[in-house]
């Protein structure tokens, strides 16, 4: 089966978890949170060609994912919101296909601990048949009072108990280690690609 055929089959699949339900550690849920500083901007609203805008575009195009770990297939003409994504999870020689769907895009001003921030981002959520259950939120923050820009990742997940016992054992042994390696890599890529884009002369 081709990746295009696998992607088409995601269209009618439901999520394999309830986003509104409690996600408690005692029920097997694991939690990850990362914050990566990006090049700052002047205080105030995000600049049209500044660090915030560059990072937003990297997220929109899924550039922060290391293709040596995760490769994504999706309809690039489809809207980002509620878009189906076929992920190829790569663990050494092992290749697993997993379906996800993006959620509602966040694009808003927030007050956090008395400080104003502009936040843009989106979650992607696991579909039926995925080896895991859960959600990963990618967000770009700009603190409007200082101009600091940050890349935030928040995730909760647990084993979906695949029918294949080898896959279950593999995720039990290395799943959390690989997830954290992937998220650390995503943070590093976001920081590097944002800085490189800002250093390029306009029009290049």
N, C-alpha and C positions, 0 to 999 in steps of 0.2 A: 504494500500500500504506500502511495506517495504521501509526502507531507501535506500537499494540497487536499488530498482526500481525507486525511486525518483531521485537518483543520475544519473542513466542511462538516464533519460528523460532530463537531463540538456544538454546533448551532442550537440543537435542541436539548443539550444536557443541562441538568440543574446543578446548583452548587452542592457540594458533598458535606456541608456543615451549615449551621444556622448562625448568621452573623449577629443576630440580636440576642442569642442565648448567652448565659454566663460562660466564660472561658477560664476555668479554675485549674490551678496547678495540680490539685488532687485528682482531677479528671484526665491528667496526662498532657495538658497544654503546656507548651514551652514558650517563652517570651524573649524577644530580642529587641534592643533599642540602641541605635547608633546616631551620633551627631558629628558631622565632618565640617570643620570651618572651610569656607571658600573665600576667594578674594573679596574684600569689603568694597562697599560703595559709599558715597556721601550719604549723610542722613536724609531721610525723606522717602518719597515713593520710589519703587524700583525704576532704574534707568532703562530706556528701550534697548540699549546695547551693552548693558552692564553685566555683572556677574550673575545676578538673579535671572535675567533673561536668557543668558547662555545656558545656565544649569537647567532651566525650565525646558529649553529645546532639547537638551541631552536626555532628559527624562521622557519627554514626549516621543522621542525616537528610540527609546530603550537602549541608548548607547552605553549606559553604565554597566550593563551586564557583560561579564567576560565571556566571550564565545567559547573559550576553552572549557568553561564550566556549564554554561547554559546558552542554548541557541533558540531564538524565537522565530516562529513563522506566523505571520498575520497579514491581513488585507491592509496594505498601506494606504488605500483610498478610503477605508472605513473610518468613521469618527473614532477618536480615542475613547470616549466614554462608552462603556458597555461593549467593548471590542473583545472578540474571542482571540486567544493567543495559544498556539501550540508550542510548548516548551520541550526541547530535547535536553534532558538532564544527563550530564556526562561525568561518570565516575570511573576514571581510568579507561579501561576498554568497554565498560558497561554503558549502554545507551538506553534511557527510559524516556518515553513520550508521556507528557502530562498536559492536561488542558486547564486553562485559566480564563477568567473573564475580568476585565477591568470594571471598576465601580464608578461612582459619581466623582467628577472632578471637583476638587476644592480650589477656590480662587477668592480669598477673602482676607479682610483685616481682622486681627484678633487682639484682645488685651490679655497678656499673660503676665501674672505677677505685677500688674500695674504698668507693664511696658507694651507699646503697640508693635505689632508685627504683621507683615503681609505674608500669607502662606498660599502656595500653589502646589498641587500634587494630585495623586490618584492612588487607589489601592488596586491590587489584583488578587482575585479570590479563586480558590481551587474548585474544580468541577468534578462531577462524578467520574470515577475511574482514576483520579490522581492518586499517587502513592502517599500523599499527605492530605491533611485537612487544614484549612486556615487561610490567613490573609496577610499580605505584606503591603504596608503603606509607604510610598515614596513621597517626600515633600521637600520643597525648597522654601526656606524661611529668610525674610529680611527684617531685621530689627530696625524699625523706622527711626528710633531715637539715636542710634549710634551708627547705622549703616552696615553692621555686621550681617554677613550672609552665611547661611548654613544649609547643609544637606542632612535631612533627618530620615531615618528608617525605623519603623515600628512594625513588629511582626508577632503573630501568635500562630502556633502550628502544633500538630501532633500526627502520629502515624495513622494512616487510614486503614491499616491492616489489609494489605493487598493479599490476593489469593495465593500468590507465589511465596512460599516460605523462605526462599533464598533472598528475595527482595526485602521481606520483613526483617530478616536477620541482618542484612546489610545496612538497612536504615537504623536499626537499633544500635549497631556497632559504630557506624561512622556518620550517620545522618546529621546529628547536631554539629559535629566538627566541620563537616563539609558546608553546612549552612552558614556557619560563622565565617569560614574562610571565604565563601562567596560574598557575604555582606561586607567584610573588610575590604575585599577586592573592589566591590562596587563603590565604596567610599573613596578609596584611593584613585580609582579611575575618574570619578566625578571631579575630585580636586585637580587632578592632572589635566583633564580635558578642558575644564573651565579656564584654568590658568593659561593653557596653550592658546585657546580661542581668543582670549583677551590680549595676548601678546602679538597676534597676527595683525598686520596692517589691514585697514578697511578694504573690502573688496576681494580679499584673497581667501 
